[in-house]
Amino acid sequence: MSKHLQRDLEQLQHDILDMGSAVEEAVNKAVRAVFDRDTDLAQEVIDGDTPIDLQQNQIEEECLKILALHQPVARDLRRTVAILMITTDLERMADLAVETAERSLELAKPPLIPVPADLHKMSDLATSMLQQSLDAFVHLDGNHARRVVRLDDEVDHYNVQIIQTLISLMKKSPEQVAQGLSLFSVVRHLERIADHATNIAEDVVYLVEGEIIRHRPEARGED
C-alpha cells in the first residue's frame, strides 16, 4: 500500500467514525425525547440533521477519490466500498432519528398515550445493534457482526407485538388514535434503524471475510 493511500484510508476511517458517533447520538436523543416527552431534545435532533448530511457528502467524495486515484485492491478495495455503503445506512438512520424526534413532539401533547413496556426493550435493542455494528467495524470482528445480524429477528418480534398492543389500545380509546399513530410511527422507525444496523453488520462481514451475506439466510447463520 502506498503511503498516500494509507493516509487517505486513515482519514476516511476517522471521518466515518465521526459520522457514526453523530448518528448514534442522534438516535439515542430521539429515543429519549419520546420517553421523556422532551421537546427541547427533540429539536436538537432535528437541528442536527444537516451536519450529518454534509458528513455523508464528504465521505462519499473521499471514497470516490480513493477509487479513482489509487485504484485499491483486495481488503483496501473492500474497505472503501464497505464505507461507501455504511455511510448511506448511517445517513438513513439519522433521517429516521429526525422523524422519531418529530413524532415525539406530537407525543408530548395531550392526551398523553401510555408507552408500551416492550417499546423500552425494543429501543434498547435497536440502539445497541447500532453501537455493536460500529464496534464490529472498528475491531474488524466478523463474528460480532454476525451476532448483530441475528438480533434483527428479535427486533422484528417486538415490532409485531407492540403494533398489536397499539391497535388494541386505539380500538378501546378512539380519542387516542392520533397519538397512537404517532407511536406506531416511532415503532416502525426503530425497526428500520435496526434494519440499517443489520446492513452495517453485513458490510463488516464483507469487509473482513470477503463474503456477501445480505439476502442469504444460510450465509448469515440463520435456519
Secondary structure, DSSP 8 states (H G I E B T S, - for coil): --HHHHHHHHHHHHHHHHHHHHHHHHHHHHHHHHHHT-HHHHHHHHHTHHHHHHHHHHHHHHHHHHHHHH---HHHHHHHHHHHHHHHHHHHHHHHHHHHHHHHHHHTSSS-----HHHHHHHHHHHHHHHHHHHHHHHT-HHHHHHHHHHHHHHHHHHHHHHHHHHHHHHH-GGGHHHHHHHHHHHHHHHHHHHHHHHHHHHHHHHHH----TT-HHHHT--
